[in-house]
C-alpha cells in the first residue's frame, strides 16, 4: 500500500501554484506590462462565465514623448501608438490565458478596446478594465472617468483576464479619487464630456462622463487622423502622469 503524506502533498501543490503565478507575472513584465494585480470579482461576473470569479489586471504605460505631443488634439503618432499598445495588451492577456489553461484552469481575455452591443447603451465593453484595476488596488478613477495608476498616472492602457483560479487577491479598500480641487481634464475637454463629478463605487458612468458626446466629437474632428478616432487630451493634461 502506498501511503500519501497529505501535508507534503499540499506543500507541493502550493509551491506549484505559487510558481505558476510567478511565471505569469514574469511573462507579463517580459512582454511590456508595468503593473499587475489580482482581485475577487465574484459579485461582478459576465453572464455565461459566472464561474470566472477572479480577475488579473495588467497595465502598459503609454510613451511619455508621444503623450506630451497631444496639445489641442491627438496626433498621427498617438493614434498609431494607442492601437499598437492595445494590440500588445491583447497579446499579453492571451498569453496569460494560455498559461492558465495549460495548468488546468479556465480563463478568458477581455479585449483592451472593444465596444459590444448586448442590450446596453453604446460605448460599453464586455467588462470594465477600470473596475478590475481599482479592485486590484492599482489606483483610482478620476474626474475624467479615466483610471489613474499609482505608478503611471493616467498615461496607460489596461487589460483584464477572468479566471476560475483562486488568486492572492489584494484586500485593500477601494481607493477613492485623488483629484482634489484639480479640474484640468474638465477644463480641457473640447467635447465638454467630463461633468466634473467624483467617481464612487457603483456610480453610473453617465453621471460623470458623457461617452456619446466624447465619441461624436472625436468622429467629427479627428477622423482624418485614422479610422476609429482617439483624443487623449484629458489624459495628457492629468498632473498625476508619471513616467
C-alpha positions in Angstrom: 0.0 0.0 0.0 1.3 3.5 -0.9 0.9 6.0 1.9 0.3 9.6 0.9 1.5 12.3 3.2 -1.3 14.9 2.7 0.7 17.7 4.4 3.6 17.1 1.9 1.1 17.0 -1.0 -0.4 20.3 0.0 3.1 21.9 0.3 4.0 20.7 -3.2 0.6 21.8 -4.6 1.1 25.3 -3.1 4.6 25.6 -4.4 3.3 24.6 -7.9 0.5 27.2 -7.7 3.0 29.8 -6.5 5.3 29.0 -9.3 2.5 29.4 -11.9 1.7 32.9 -10.7 5.3 33.8 -10.6 5.7 32.6 -14.2 2.7 34.6 -15.3 4.0 37.8 -13.6 7.4 37.3 -15.2 5.8 36.7 -18.6 3.6 39.8 -18.2 6.5 42.0 -17.3 8.7 40.5 -20.0 6.1 41.4 -22.6 6.0 45.0 -21.6 3.4 45.4 -18.8 4.4 47.6 -15.9 1.7 46.7 -13.4 -0.2 43.6 -12.5 -2.8 42.9 -9.7 -5.4 40.3 -8.6 -8.9 40.8 -7.4 -12.1 38.9 -6.4 -14.9 39.6 -8.9 -17.4 37.1 -7.6 -20.1 39.8 -7.3 -19.4 41.1 -10.8 -19.3 38.3 -13.4 -20.2 38.1 -17.0 -23.4 36.1 -18.0 -22.3 32.7 -19.1 -19.0 32.9 -17.3 -20.2 33.1 -13.7 -17.5 30.6 -12.6 -14.7 33.0 -13.5 -14.7 34.8 -10.2 -11.2 36.1 -10.2 -9.5 38.8 -12.2 -6.0 39.7 -13.3 -5.5 43.3 -14.2 -2.4 44.5 -16.2 -1.3 47.9 -17.4 1.0 49.1 -20.1 2.4 52.6 -20.0 2.0 54.9 -22.9 5.0 56.7 -24.4 5.8 59.8 -22.5 7.2 61.5 -25.6 4.1 60.8 -27.7 1.7 61.8 -25.0 3.4 65.1 -24.5 2.7 65.9 -28.2 -1.0 65.9 -27.5 -1.9 69.5 -27.0 -5.1 70.6 -28.7 -5.8 67.2 -30.1 -4.4 63.8 -30.9 -1.6 63.3 -33.4 -1.0 60.6 -36.1 1.8 59.2 -33.8 -0.6 58.9 -30.8 -3.3 57.3 -32.9 -1.0 54.5 -34.1 0.6 54.2 -30.7 -2.7 53.8 -29.0 -3.7 51.0 -31.3 -0.3 49.3 -31.0 -0.5 49.3 -27.2 -4.0 47.8 -27.3 -2.7 45.0 -29.6 0.2 44.4 -27.3 -2.2 44.1 -24.3 -4.3 41.6 -26.2 -1.2 39.5 -26.8 -0.2 39.7 -23.1 -3.7 38.7 -21.8 -4.0 35.9 -24.4 -0.6 34.5 -23.3 -1.7 34.6 -19.6 -4.9 32.7 -20.5 -2.9 30.0 -22.4 -0.7 29.5 -19.3 -3.7 29.2 -17.0 -5.5 26.8 -19.3 -2.3 24.7 -19.7 -2.3 24.4 -15.9 -5.9 23.1 -15.9 -7.9 26.3 -15.2 -10.4 28.3 -17.2 -9.7 31.8 -18.4 -10.7 34.4 -20.9 -9.0 37.6 -22.0 -11.1 40.8 -22.3 -10.2 42.9 -25.3 -8.2 46.0 -24.5 -10.6 48.1 -26.6 -13.8 46.7 -28.0 -17.4 48.0 -28.0 -20.1 45.4 -27.6 -23.9 45.7 -28.1 -25.6 43.3 -25.7 -28.7 45.3 -24.8 -26.6 48.0 -23.2 -26.1 51.6 -24.2 -23.5 52.3 -26.9 -19.8 52.6 -26.0 -19.7 49.8 -23.4 -17.2 47.0 -23.3 -17.8 43.4 -22.3 -16.2 44.0 -18.9 -14.8 47.1 -17.1 -11.0 47.2 -17.1 -11.1 50.1 -14.7 -13.3 48.3 -12.2 -10.8 45.3 -12.1 -7.8 47.6 -11.8 -9.4 49.6 -8.9 -10.3 46.3 -7.1 -6.8 45.1 -7.5 -5.6 48.2 -5.6 -3.6 49.5 -8.6 -5.1 53.1 -8.5 -8.3 55.0 -8.7 -10.8 56.6 -11.2 -10.5 60.3 -11.7 -13.0 63.0 -12.7 -12.2 62.3 -16.3 -13.5 58.7 -15.8 -10.0 57.5 -16.7 -8.1 55.1 -14.5 -5.3 56.7 -12.6 -2.5 54.3 -11.8 -0.4 54.8 -8.6 2.7 54.1 -10.8 2.0 55.8 -14.1 -0.9 58.2 -13.6 -3.5 58.2 -16.4 -0.9 57.6 -19.1 -1.5 53.9 -19.6 -3.8 51.3 -21.1 -5.4 48.3 -19.3 -6.2 44.7 -19.9 -8.1 42.1 -17.9 -8.1 38.3 -17.6 -11.0 36.5 -15.9 -10.3 33.1 -14.5 -11.6 30.4 -12.1 -8.2 30.1 -10.5 -8.3 31.3 -6.9 -5.8 34.2 -6.7 -4.0 36.0 -3.9 -6.3 39.0 -4.1 -5.5 42.4 -2.8 -7.5 43.0 0.4 -7.1 46.8 0.4 -10.2 49.0 0.4 -11.1 50.6 -2.9 -9.1 53.7 -3.5 -11.3 56.8 -4.0 -10.4 59.7 -6.4 -7.4 61.7 -5.5 -8.2 64.6 -7.8 -8.8 67.1 -5.1 -9.6 70.5 -6.5 -8.0 69.8 -9.8 -10.3 70.3 -12.9 -7.7 70.3 -15.7 -9.4 67.4 -17.5 -12.8 69.1 -17.2 -11.5 72.4 -18.5 -9.5 70.9 -21.3 -12.2 68.6 -22.8 -13.2 70.0 -26.1 -16.4 67.9 -26.2 -17.4 69.1 -22.7 -18.0 65.4 -21.9 -16.4 65.4 -18.5 -19.0 66.6 -15.9 -16.7 67.3 -13.0 -18.2 64.9 -10.6 -16.3 62.4 -8.5 -16.4 58.7 -9.2 -17.6 56.4 -6.4 -18.3 52.6 -6.3 -21.5 51.6 -8.1 -21.9 55.0 -9.6 -23.4 55.4 -13.1 -20.8 56.4 -15.7 -23.2 58.9 -17.4 -23.2 60.9 -14.2 -19.5 61.7 -14.5 -18.8 61.3 -18.2 -20.8 61.6 -21.4 -19.4 58.9 -23.7 -21.7 59.9 -26.6 -20.5 63.5 -26.6 -16.9 62.3 -26.5 -17.3 59.8 -29.3 -19.3 62.2 -31.5 -16.7 65.0 -31.1 -13.8 62.6 -31.9 -15.5 61.3 -35.1 -16.4 64.9 -36.2 -13.0 66.4 -35.6 -10.4 63.7 -35.6 -11.5 61.2 -38.3 -8.7 62.5 -40.6 -6.1 61.0 -38.2 -7.4 57.5 -38.6 -10.3 55.2 -38.6 -11.6 54.7 -35.1 -10.8 58.1 -33.7 -9.0 58.8 -30.4 -8.5 62.0 -28.5 -6.4 61.8 -25.3 -6.4 65.4 -24.3 -7.9 64.7 -20.8 -5.2 62.1 -20.3 -2.4 64.2 -21.4 -3.2 67.1 -19.1 -3.5 65.0 -15.9 -0.9 66.1 -13.4 -0.7 62.6 -11.9 1.1 61.3 -15.1 4.4 59.7 -14.1 7.0 58.0 -16.3 
